[in-house]
Every structure is written in C-alpha cells, then in structure tokens.
Amino acid sequence: MKKTFTILCLAAMLLGIGSAAQAQFRQSIFLNGNIPTGAFASSASNGPNLNVAFPTLGTTVYPTTGVPLTYEQVGKDASVGFGLGYRASYRFDVGVGEVAPFANIDILWNTISGTWRDKYNDAYYSAPTYFNIPLMGGVTYIYDELPWNDISAYGEFGVGTDFFWITSEGKGSGNERFAYKSTFAFAWMIGAGAYFGHHVSAGLYYYGLGKHTIDYTSGTREDNDYADAQVRANDLAGKGRQQRSVGSVMLRIGFHF
C-alpha cells in the first residue's frame, strides 16, 4: 500500500513537471487606439453660467463660452484616444490550440473634443483630460490550426477594475479651478484577433470601464464657492452625484516576447 502511494506521488510529480515544462511565460507590450462609447462619448452641453446660477456668491464674471464644464458636464465628449498596455501570461498547450491566463494593465488617454478645446483656449482656461487605467485578469484561447502559415486566431476576455482620473479644469486656483476625485469601478473586456508569427498580433476589443461617479475633491469644494454651492444644491434637489458610463472600442497592436 505504501509502495503504491509512493508510485502515485512520483507520477503526480512527473506530470506536474511535464506541465510546467510545456507552459511558456510570455510578456507583451500593446499600442492601443480607442473610440469612446457610452456617456463618455455623449455630447456635453455648455457649463452653467456660474454668476447667474448662484448670484449670491459674488460678482465674479465667468466667460460665457460654456466653460468650465463643471461636474455637471465633465466626463463627456471624449475624443479618439491612445494608450499603452503591458501583459504577463502563461501559455499552455491544450492539444487543439493554447490557453493563456494573463494579467493586463493599460494606460488610456483621451482629451476632450476639439470644439471644446477651442472654447477653453478662447477663455484662457485649461481643459480637462481623461485617463483610464484598467487592471484586469483573464484568459486567451489561441487556435493555431489555420491553413495559413504563421497565422493564428485568438479570442479572450477579462475582468477587473478601472481607475478613472479627470484632470482639473479652469484657471489658476481657488474660485476659478475645478478638481475632481479619482474613482474605481468594475471593468471588463472582450476581444478577438490574429497572431502573425509568434511576436506580433492585432485585435479588436471592447472595454467596458464601468460607471464612475463625478464629484469635486474636498479641496475644490472648500476653495471654490461655486463648486460647494453646486454640490449642495444638487444634494437638496435629490439629484445626487453625476455618473458617467465609460467604455471604448479599441484596436490593439501587440508585441510579444
């Protein structure tokens, strides 16, 4: 009985060693181009006329070009963006193709649309810029039995979290500057594409980057009378915080090592 148990343990160890030998650790770098979707892509309306909206706050005259957008409209009208990604994965041969669990991080950058950038420039205000940093884990399936040499098809999905950061907008500091809280939300992705040889791939993806709550930082609400009054008025009206659904259709070019 003891001998049988020892043989089974040795067999299990050998199988484990064999599986580890077949697994291949890979690292990948991605160049990303993205088209925003959801509220992230929706058209922004003019920001409120700050002096008219809250005349009791003083006589500060703000530009009438529709900027700054404030938290009522910021997080919308994102332009086509770009980004970089890094991935670590293990590939396992499963007989018909390969399976590759992975951990992936991207840094995605979008500006606000050109029309709004012009308005900010006319008002001598800095425009907000949008950054998404999704961190996900998932699985890729690679089918390498296609009739074309050195071309393999793949599909993959992943889930994780997205960090959304909107840079501040406005001019100077205090009453003319609006800063926003960074937020986290559940994120997911799905994509498909092809490998060309062993080191280059191209694929089309959808990234669902979650619903993010837009709110001022505590510093802004303390320093900016309008921001504080705007938040208080929305709270009293039962509107709560503003939310944006953020997503992107993405083309990813990968380089694998």
C-alpha positions in Angstrom: 0.0 0.0 0.0 2.8 2.3 1.0 4.7 1.5 -2.2 1.6 2.1 -4.4 1.1 5.5 -2.7 4.8 6.4 -3.3 4.4 5.5 -7.0 1.3 7.6 -7.3 3.1 10.6 -5.7 6.0 10.2 -8.1 3.7 10.0 -11.1 1.9 13.2 -10.0 5.2 15.0 -9.6 6.3 13.9 -13.1 3.0 15.1 -14.6 3.4 18.4 -12.8 7.0 18.8 -14.1 5.8 17.9 -17.6 3.0 20.5 -17.5 5.4 23.2 -16.2 7.8 22.4 -18.9 5.1 22.9 -21.6 3.9 26.2 -20.1 5.6 29.3 -21.6 5.9 32.6 -19.8 5.3 35.5 -22.1 5.4 39.3 -21.8 3.6 41.6 -24.2 3.5 45.3 -25.0 0.5 46.8 -26.7 -0.2 50.0 -28.6 -3.9 51.0 -28.3 -6.2 53.3 -30.2 -9.6 53.8 -28.7 -13.0 55.2 -29.7 -15.1 56.2 -26.6 -18.6 54.8 -26.1 -21.4 55.4 -23.6 -21.8 58.7 -21.7 -18.0 59.1 -22.2 -18.7 59.8 -25.9 -22.0 61.7 -25.5 -22.1 65.4 -26.3 -21.5 67.8 -23.5 -23.7 70.9 -23.0 -22.5 74.3 -22.1 -21.4 74.5 -18.5 -23.6 76.7 -16.3 -23.2 80.4 -16.2 -21.7 80.5 -12.7 -22.5 84.0 -11.8 -26.2 83.7 -12.9 -26.7 80.3 -11.4 -25.6 81.4 -8.0 -25.7 85.3 -7.9 -25.4 85.3 -4.1 -21.8 84.1 -4.4 -20.5 87.5 -5.5 -19.9 89.4 -8.7 -17.1 87.2 -10.3 -17.6 87.3 -14.0 -17.0 84.0 -15.8 -16.6 83.6 -19.5 -19.8 82.9 -21.5 -18.3 80.4 -23.8 -19.8 77.4 -21.9 -16.6 76.6 -20.0 -15.7 75.4 -17.5 -18.0 72.4 -17.8 -18.0 71.7 -14.1 -19.1 68.3 -12.7 -22.5 68.6 -14.5 -20.9 68.0 -17.9 -17.3 67.0 -17.5 -16.5 63.3 -18.3 -18.3 63.6 -21.7 -17.4 64.4 -25.3 -14.1 62.4 -25.1 -12.1 62.4 -28.3 -10.4 59.4 -30.0 -7.6 58.4 -27.7 -4.4 56.4 -27.5 -2.7 54.2 -24.9 -0.1 51.6 -23.9 -0.6 48.2 -22.3 1.5 45.6 -20.6 0.7 41.9 -20.1 2.2 38.9 -18.4 0.8 35.5 -19.3 1.5 31.7 -19.3 0.7 29.6 -22.3 -0.4 26.0 -22.0 -0.8 23.6 -24.9 -4.2 22.0 -24.7 -3.9 19.8 -27.8 -6.1 21.9 -30.1 -4.5 25.3 -29.6 -3.3 27.0 -26.5 -4.8 28.6 -23.4 -3.1 31.6 -21.8 -4.2 33.1 -18.4 -3.0 36.7 -18.2 -2.7 39.8 -16.1 -3.0 43.0 -18.0 -2.7 46.8 -17.4 -3.4 49.6 -19.8 -3.0 53.4 -19.6 -5.6 55.1 -21.8 -5.6 58.8 -22.7 -8.4 60.9 -24.2 -8.7 64.6 -24.5 -12.0 66.5 -24.7 -13.2 67.1 -28.3 -11.6 69.7 -30.5 -14.6 72.1 -30.4 -14.4 72.2 -26.6 -10.6 72.6 -26.6 -11.1 75.7 -28.7 -13.6 77.1 -26.2 -11.2 76.5 -23.4 -8.4 78.2 -25.3 -10.6 81.2 -26.1 -11.4 81.5 -22.4 -7.7 81.0 -21.4 -8.7 78.0 -19.3 -7.1 74.6 -19.1 -9.3 71.8 -20.5 -9.8 68.5 -18.7 -8.1 65.4 -19.9 -9.3 61.9 -19.2 -7.2 58.9 -18.1 -8.4 55.4 -17.6 -6.1 52.7 -16.1 -7.8 49.3 -16.3 -6.2 46.4 -14.4 -7.6 43.0 -15.5 -7.1 39.3 -15.3 -8.4 36.9 -17.9 -7.9 34.1 -20.4 -6.9 33.9 -24.0 -7.6 31.0 -26.3 -5.3 30.7 -29.4 -6.2 28.4 -32.3 -3.1 27.6 -34.3 -4.6 25.1 -36.8 -5.5 27.6 -39.5 -4.5 26.8 -43.1 -2.2 29.9 -43.4 1.3 29.5 -42.2 2.3 31.6 -39.1 -1.3 33.0 -38.6 -3.2 32.0 -35.5 -6.7 33.2 -34.4 -7.4 34.2 -30.8 -10.2 35.3 -28.6 -10.1 36.5 -25.0 -12.0 38.0 -22.1 -11.0 39.6 -18.8 -12.5 41.3 -15.7 -11.0 43.7 -13.2 -11.2 47.3 -12.1 -10.7 50.7 -13.8 -9.1 53.8 -12.3 -10.7 56.9 -13.8 -8.9 60.3 -13.5 -10.1 63.6 -14.8 -7.5 66.4 -14.6 -8.6 69.7 -13.2 -10.1 72.4 -15.4 -10.2 76.2 -15.1 -7.6 78.9 -14.4 -5.2 79.5 -11.6 -6.6 78.2 -8.3 -9.4 78.8 -5.9 -12.7 80.0 -7.4 -11.5 79.5 -11.0 -10.2 76.0 -10.6 -12.3 72.7 -10.5 -10.6 69.5 -9.4 -12.2 66.1 -9.5 -12.0 62.9 -7.4 -10.4 59.8 -9.0 -12.6 56.8 -8.9 -12.6 53.0 -9.3 -15.3 50.9 -11.0 -15.7 47.3 -12.1 -14.4 46.7 -15.6 -14.4 44.0 -18.3 -13.1 43.4 -21.7 -13.6 41.1 -24.7 -11.6 40.8 -27.9 -10.6 38.8 -30.9 -7.8 39.0 -33.5 -4.9 37.2 -35.0 -1.2 36.4 -34.3 1.2 37.0 -37.2 4.0 34.7 -36.4 5.0 34.4 -32.7 5.7 38.1 -31.9 3.0 40.3 -33.4 -0.7 40.4 -33.0 -3.6 42.7 -33.9 -7.1 42.6 -32.4 -10.4 44.4 -32.0 -11.7 44.8 -28.4 -14.4 46.3 -26.3 -13.5 47.7 -22.9 -16.4 48.3 -20.5 -14.8 50.6 -18.0 -17.7 50.9 -15.6 -19.9 53.7 -14.2 -17.9 56.4 -12.5 -19.2 59.0 -10.1 -18.1 62.5 -10.8 -17.5 64.7 -7.8 -15.2 67.5 -6.8 -12.3 66.9 -4.5 -12.7 68.1 -0.9 -10.1 70.8 -1.6 -12.1 72.2 -4.5 -15.3 72.3 -2.5 -13.5 74.2 0.3 -11.8 76.6 -2.0 -14.4 77.1 -4.7 -17.7 78.8 -3.5 -19.5 77.8 -6.7 -18.5 74.2 -6.6 -19.6 73.9 -3.0 -22.9 75.6 -3.7 -23.5 73.5 -6.8 -23.0 70.3 -4.9 -25.2 71.4 -2.1 -28.0 72.5 -4.5 -27.9 69.1 -6.3 -28.0 67.3 -2.9 -31.0 69.3 -1.8 -32.8 68.6 -5.1 -32.2 64.9 -4.7 -30.0 64.7 -7.8 -27.1 63.1 -6.1 -23.7 62.8 -7.8 -23.2 62.8 -11.5 -22.3 59.4 -13.1 -20.7 58.6 -16.4 -20.7 55.2 -18.1 -17.2 54.8 -19.6 -16.3 52.4 -22.5 -14.1 52.1 -25.5 -13.9 50.2 -28.8 -10.2 49.5 -29.2 -7.7 48.4 -31.8 -4.7 46.8 -30.1 -1.4 46.0 -31.7 0.7 43.6 -29.6 4.4 42.8 -29.5 5.1 39.5 -27.6 8.4 38.3 -26.1 
